[in-house]
Amino acid sequence: MGFVDFPPLVDPSTIVARTASIGEGSIVNAQAMIGAQSRLGRFVHVNRSASIGHDADIEDYVTLGPACVLAGQVTLEAGCFIGAGAIIGPNVRIGANVIVSAGAVVLQSVPPNVTLRGNPARLVRTQTIGYGGVAIPVETRKTFCS
């Protein structure tokens, strides 16, 4: 009595490279693009017209806002929230539970549990809990700040 499998839901207007993978329970909305060798974890939500470049690694429970752009080789750790129209530059690692505000431009890697906004993106808050009071537990990891 209940769901056992959570297949990903992908809108037919989405472009997904043959070498990309989409985890269980993930949702990919209309006109999104997912580049070659990209990996979406479990329960990722990709909003309409979002663009994910090649070799991206999107961990579990990440939300991508409408029309955001991820360049090549971007890593988004668990629980990130990327706002509408935000741009993440190439080779950038975004720590777990980070909130990137709408329209922000992130060109350097950032540690977990912070909020960024602006162009260029600036740290505006350090938080102990994630978006909306819910955080994905994070084991001790190396910080990848430039």
N, C-alpha and C positions, 0 to 999 in steps of 0.2 A: 504494500500500500504506500506508494510514493515514488518519487523519481529516483532512478538508479543511475541513469546516464544524463548528461547535460551537453547535448551536441551544440557546437557553435552555430549561431544564426548569422548568415552573411547575406546582405541585400544583393539581388542579382545585378544591380548596376555598379557594384564594387569591382575594382580591378585588383586581383590578387595574383602575385607572381607564383609560378608553379613550384618554386623552391621555398616559398614561405610556409609557415605552419601556424595554425590558429588553435589555441587550447580550448578545453571543454568549458562550456558555459559562456564563452565570449560572444559579444554582439558587435557586428560591424555594419554601420548604417550606410545609407545611400551615397554613392559616388565617392567613397573613400578609396584610397590607393595604398596598397601594401607591397613594398619593394622586395626584390630578390633576397633570399637567405634571411629574411626577417622572421622572428619568432615572437608570437603573442602567447603569453601565459594563460592561466585559467582565469575566467570571469573578468576579462578585459572588456572595456566598453569604448569603441571607436565611433565617435559621432560623425555626422554627415560631412563629407568633403574633407576629412582629415587626410593628410598625406604622410605616410611612413616610408622613409628612405630605405636603401639597401642595408643589409646586415644589422638591422635594429634588434635589440633584445628588450622586449617589453615584459616585465615580470607580472606576477599575479595581481589582480584587483586594481589595475591602473585604469584611469578614465582619461580619454583624450577628447577635448572640446571640439566643437565644430570648426572646421577650416584651420586647425593647427597644423604646423609643418614640422616634421622631424627629419633632419638631414641624415646622411649616411652614418652608420656605426654608432648610433645613439643607444644608450642603455637607460631604461627607466626602471628603478627598483620598485619593489612591491608597495602598493598603496598610493602612488603618485596621482596627482590631479593636475592636468595640463589644461589651462583655460582656453576659451575660444580665440582663435587667431594667433596664439602664441607661436613663436619660432624657436626651435632648439637647434643650434648649430651642429656641425659634424664632430664626431669623436667626443661627445659630451656625455657624462654620466650624471644622472639626477638621482640623489639618494632617496631612500624609502620615506614615504609619507610626506613628500615635498608638495607644496602647492605653488604652481606657477600661474600667476594672474593672467587674465585675458589680455592679449596683445603684447605680452612681455617677450623680450628677445634675450635668450640665454646662450652665451657663447663660451662659457667655462663650466666645468663640472662643479657640482654643489653637494654639500653634506646632507645627511638625512634630517628630517624634522624642521624644515625652515619654510618660510613663505617668501616668494620673490615677486617683484613687479617692476615694470618700466622697461625703457630701452636706452641703454643696456640694462638688463635686469639687476636689481639691487635687493639685498636681503632686507626685509621689512619686519620680520618677526621670527623668533625661534620658538617652536612649540614643543610641548612634551607629548601631546596627543595629536593624532592626524586630523584629516578633514572631517568636519561635523562631529568632532568628539570621538571618532573611531580611528584607531591606529592599527596598522599591521605590525605585529611584533617583529623586532629586528634584532638578530644576534649581533655580536660585536663584529664590525667590519672595518676595513681600512677606509679612510675618507679620501676621496679623490678630488680635492680642491686644487685649483691651479694657483 
